[in-house]
Amino acid sequence: MFPQHNYHLVDPSPWPFFSSWALFYVTLGTASIFHFFFNGLKLFEFAIFFLILILINWWRDVIREGTFTLHHTNNVQKSLRLGMLLFIISELLLFVAFFWAFFHSSLAPTTDIGCVWPPYAITVFETMGMPLMNTFLLLTSGAAITLAHHALLAKKKIQASVGFIITIALAIDFTGQQLIEFIDAPYVINDGVYPSTFFLTTGLHGLHVIVGTLFIFVTFLRYLANHFTIKNHFGFEAAAWYWHFVDVVWLLVFMCVYYWGNY
């Protein structure tokens, strides 16, 4: 049914209820794995599988509302933009907690780690090596998604597609480089305060990169399916905003963890 006014009253949906239960079992499965409980891994895998199915159906409904039933009017898009902005701010505050833990330990190192930062016996990664390369990859990908946005507004489909492909390729390359870095790390997460803050901060960012890559990939498929117009392409904007947020957070990670934290 097409909208009769400028606002969208969401129809009753089962997906929030089911997703909350799926997230509960994801948490339960994760805790079970950490405590080596029987079948904890299987519980986690089942929960992730059903969560993905639920989210696919939920987002399918949202895409239908905005693309085919025209519920995403100008006023609704303004609300969606505000919601996306608030979501990004909440994600930023999540990273603030991890940066807080890093600076709490590095600015006043205790006697347990020799009153120095990085602690003794910790071999840090070379700042101008792989971390600098990853910075270049992410900044270039941010420029590519911006190029795709301008091409969409100019109705240049080939240029927009190239921007999407470059962004996705660089994002996958970044994730691969970070995986190699984690594998080659001379320490593990429970080797002390430096490894724990390092892996939690960079790992959380890596998770956001994976989510952002999937976000942009789905947006690219929607673009190829002609879901976006010049006036109605909020899904594209949301993906671009999220990716720029990932870029900015990585700059902070690079400057604080890889550069300042190594000297």
BATORPA-426653 format. One record per atom (N, C-alpha, C): residue in one letter; x, y, z. Coordinates in steps of 0.1 Angstrom, whole numbers, plus 5000, padded with zeros to 4 digits. Layout:
BEGIN
AXYZ/...
END
This chain:
BEGIN
M500849885000/M500050005000/M500950125000/F500650224991/F501450344990/F501150445001/P502050525005/P501850615016/P500750725013/Q500050765023/Q498950865021/Q499450995028/H500550995034/H501051115041/H502651115041/N503251215047/N504751225046/N505451145057/Y504751065065/Y505350995075/Y505050845074/H505950765079/H505750615077/H505550555091/L504350495092/L504050415104/L504350275101/V505450225108/V505950085105/V504849985109/D504749885100/D503749775102/D504349685113/P503449615121/P503949515131/P504949415124/S506049395131/S507149305125/S507549205136/P507849085132/P508348985142/P509848995143/W510549065134/W512049055134/W512649115146/P512249225152/P512949275164/P512849175176/F511749105177/F511549005188/F512548885185/F512548835173/F513348715170/F514848755170/S515248875166/S516648915166/S517148935180/S516248975189/S516648995203/S517048855209/W516148755206/W516448615211/W517748565205/A517948585192/A519148535185/A520348605191/L520348735194/L521448795200/L521748745214/F520648715222/F520748655235/F521548525234/Y521248435224/Y521948315223/Y523348325217/V523548435209/V524948465205/V525748495218/T525248575226/T525948605239/T526148485247/L525148405249/L525248285257/L526248185251/G526248175237/G527248085231/G528648135232/T528848265231/T530148325233/T530648295247/A529848325257/A530248295271/A530548145273/S529748065267/S530047915268/S531347875262/I531747945251/I533047915245/I534147955254/F534048075260/F535048135269/F535248045281/H534147975285/H534247895297/H534347745294/F534647715281/F534847575276/F533647485280/F532447545279/F531247455282/F530947365270/F530347255272/F530047155262/F529147215251/N529447195239/N528647245227/N528447395227/G529347465234/G529247615233/G529447665219/L530347605212/L530647655198/L529447625189/K528747505191/K527547475182/K526447575185/L526247615198/L525247705201/L525547845195/F526747885195/F527148015189/F526948005174/E527347895167/E527147895153/E525647895149/F524847815156/F523447825153/F522847965155/A523248025166/A522748165169/A523148255158/I524348255154/I524848345143/I524048315130/F523848185127/F523148145115/F521748205115/F521048185126/F519648235126/F519548395127/L520548455133/L520648595133/L520848655119/I521648585111/I521848635098/I520548625090/L519848505091/L518648485084/L517648595088/I517548625101/I516548725106/I516848865100/L518148895100/L518549035096/L518349045081/I518648935073/I518348945059/I516848965056/N515948905063/N514548925061/N514149065066/W514749105077/W514349235082/W514749345073/W516049345068/W516549445059/W515849435045/R515449315041/R514649305029/R513349385030/D512649375042/D511449455044/D511749605043/V512849645049/V513149785049/V513449835035/I514149755027/I514449785013/I513149795005/R512249705007/R510949715000/R510149845004/E510149875017/E509449995021/E510050125014/G511350125013/G511950255008/G512050254993/T512050134986/T512250134972/T511050104964/F510150014968/F509049974960/F507650034965/T507550054978/T506250104983/T506350254986/L507550314984/L507750464984/L507450514998/H507650445009/H507450495022/H508450595027/H509650585021/H510750675025/H510650815018/T509650895023/T509551025018/T510651115024/N510651245020/N511751335024/N511751345039/N510651355046/N510551355061/N511151225067/V510751115061/V511250985066/V512750975065/Q513251025053/Q514651015051/Q515451105061/K514851225064/K515451305074/K515651235088/S514551155091/S514551085104/S515550965103/L515650905091/L516650795090/L518050845091/R518350965085/R519651025086/R520051055100/L519051115107/L519351145122/L519551015129/G518850905126/G519050785133/G520350725130/M520850735118/M522150685114/M523250765121/L523050895122/L524050975128/L524150935143/L523050915150/L523050875164/L523650745165/F523450655156/F524050515157/F525550525156/I526050615146/I527550625145/I528150695157/I527450785163/I527850845176/I527950745187/S526950655188/S527050545198/S528250455195/E528550425183/E529650345179/E530950415183/L531050535181/L532150615185/L532450615200/L531350615208/L531450615222/L531950475227/L531550375219/L532050235222/L533650235220/F534150295210/F535550305208/F536250385219/V535550485224/V536050575234/V536450485247/A535650385250/A535850305261/A537150225259/F537450175247/F538650105245/F539850195244/F539750315239/F540850405239/F541150455254/W540050465261/W540250495276/W541050395283/A540750265280/A541550155286/A543050165282/F543250195269/F544650205264/F545450315270/F544850435271/F545550555277/F545650535292/H544650475298/H544750455313/H546050365316/S546350275307/S547450185310/S548750245305/S548750325294/S549950375288/S550450505294/L549550585299/L549950715304/L550550705318/A550150605326/A550650585339/A550950435341/P551950375334/P552250235335/P552650195349/T552050085354/T552350045368/T553649965369/T553949935381/T555249865384/T555149715378/D553949665377/D553749535371/D554349515357/I554349625350/I554849615336/I556149695335/G556849725346/G558149795346/G558049945345/C556850005347/C556650145347/C557050205333/V556950125323/V557350175309/V556150125300/W556050205289/W555150165278/W555850185265/P555850085256/P555249945258/P556049865269/P555349775275/P556049695286/P557249615281/Y558149585290/Y559249505287/Y558849365281/A559649315272/A559449185266/A558249185256/I557849305252/I556749325242/I557449375229/T557349305219/T557849345206/T556749415198/V556749545196/V555649605189/V555849605174/F554749625166/F554849625152/F555449755147/E556149745136/E556849855130/E555749955124/T555750075129/T554650175126/T554650195111/M555750215105/M555750245090/M555750125081/G555350015087/G555249895079/G553749865075/M553249755079/M551849715076/M550849815081/P550949875093/P549949975098/P549850095088/L550950145083/L550950255074/L550250215061/M550550095056/M549950045044/M548450035046/N548049975057/N546549965060/N545950105060/T546650205065/T546050345065/T545850395051/F546850365043/F546750405029/F545550335022/L545350205025/L544250135019/L542950185023/L542750215036/L541450265040/L541150405035/L542150495035/L541950635031/L541650635016/T542250545008/T541950534994/T540550484992/S540150385000/S538850334999/S537750435002/G538050525012/G537150635015/G537050735003/A538150754996/A538050844984/A537250774973/A537350644972/A536650564962/A535150564964/I534750554976/I533250554979/I532750694977/T533550794979/T533050934977/T532950954962/L533850894954/L533850904939/L532550834934/A532150724940/A530950654936/A529750734939/H529750804950/H528650894954/H528451004944/H529551074940/H529451184931/H528951124917/A529451004913/A529050944901/A527550914901/L527050864912/L525650834913/L524850964910/L525251074917/L524451194915/L524551254901/A525651214894/A525851264880/A525351164870/K524751054875/K524150944867/K525250884858/K526450864863/K527450794856/K527650654862/K526950554857/K526950424863/K528250354863/I529050364852/I530250294851/I531250354862/Q531350484863/Q532250544873/Q531850504887/A530550504889/A530050464903/A530350314906/S530250234896/S530550094898/S532050074900/V532850144893/V534250134896/V534650184910/G533950284915/G534150334928/G533850224938/F532650164936/F532250054945/F533249934945/I533649894933/I534549784932/I535949814939/I536449934937/I537749974943/I537549974958/T536450024963/T536250034978/T536249894984/I535449804978/I535349664983/I536649594982/A537349604971/A538649534969/A539649584980/L539749714982/L540649764992/L540249725006/A538949715009/A538449675022/A538849535025/I538649445015/I539049305016/I540549295018/D541349375011/D542749375012/D543149415027/F542549515032/F542749565046/F542549455056/T541349385054/T541049275063/T542049165063/G542549125051/G543549025049/G544849065055/Q545249195054/Q546449245060/Q546449235075/Q545249275080/Q545049275095/Q545049125100/L544549035093/L544548895097/L545948845097/I546748875087/I548148835087/I548848895099/E548549025102/E549249085114/E548849015127/F547648975128/F547248905141/F547948765141/I548048695130/I548648565130/I550148585133/D550848685128/D552248705130/D552648775143/A551648815151/A551848885163/A552748795173/P553748855179/P554548775188/P553948755202/Y552748795204/Y552048775216/Y550548745214/V549948695224/V548448665223/V547748755233/I546448755232/I545648855239/I545748845255/N546048735260/N546248715275/N547648725280/D548548795272/D549948805276/D550148935284/G549149005287/G549249125295/G548349245290/V548549355296/V547749475293/V547949525279/Y549149525274/Y549349575260/Y548749485250/P548949355250/P548249275240/P546749275241/S546249285253/S544749285254/S544149415249/T544749525252/T544249655247/T544449665232/F545549605227/F545849615213/F544849525205/F544649405209/F543849315201/F542349355202/L541949405214/L540549445215/L540249575207/T541149665207/T540949785199/T540949765184/T542049705180/T542249675165/T541249575161/G540949475169/G539949365165/G538549425164/L538149515173/L536849575172/L536749655159/H537849735156/H537849805144/H537749715132/G538549605132/G538449505121/G537049445119/L536349425130/L534949375129/L534049485122/H534349615125/H533549715119/H533949725104/V535149695100/V535549695086/V534749585079/I534649465085/I533949355079/I532449395077/V531849455087/V530449495086/V530249605075/G531249695075/G531149805065/G531349745051/T532249645049/T532449585036/T531149525031/L530449445040/L529249385037/L528149485033/F528149595041/F527149705039/F527349765025/I528549785021/I528849845008/I528649744997/F528949614999/F528649514989/F527149504986/V526349504997/V524849494995/V524349624988/T524949734992/T524549864985/T524949864970/F526049804967/F526449794953/F525449704945/L525049594951/L524049504944/L522749584942/R522349664952/R521149744951/R521349844940/Y522549904939/Y522750004929/Y522649944915/L523249824913/L523149754900/L521649714897/A520849704907/A519449674905/A518549794904/N519249914903/N518550044901/N517650074912/H518050044925/H517250084936/H517350234940/F518350304935/F518650434940/F518350534929/T517850654933/T517750764925/T518450884931/I518550994924/I519251114929/I518551164942/K517251154943/K516551204955/K516351104965/N516450974962/N516250874972/N517350764971/H518350784979/H519450694979/H520050694993/F519150695003/F519650695017/F520550575020/G520150455015/G520950335018/G522350355014/F522650425002/F523950454998/F524650545008/E523950655012/E524550755021/E524850685034/A524050605039/A524250535052/A525550455051/A525750375040/A526950295038/A528150385038/A528050495030/A529250585029/A529550655042/W528550695050/W528850755063/W529450655072/Y529050535072/Y529550425081/Y531050405077/W531350405064/W532650375059/W533650495063/H533150615062/H533950725066/H534250725081/F533250675089/F533450665103/F534550555106/V534550445098/V535550345100/V536950405097/D537050485086/D538250555083/D538850645094/V537950725099/V538350815110/V538850745122/V538150635126/V538550555138/V539850495135/W540150445123/W541450385120/W542550485121/L542350615117/L543350715118/L543650735133/L542650725142/L542950745156/L543650625161/V543350505157/V544050375161/V545450385156/F545650425144/F547050435139/F547950535146/M547350655149/M548150755156/M548350725170/C547350665177/C547450645191/C548150505195/V547650405188/V548150265192/V549450235185/Y549550255172/Y550650215164/Y551850315164/Y551450445165/Y552550545165/Y552950595179/W551950665185/W552350715199/W552550605209/G551850495208/G551950385218/G553250305216/N553950325205/N555150245203/N556450325207/Y556250445212/Y557450525215/Y557350585229/
END
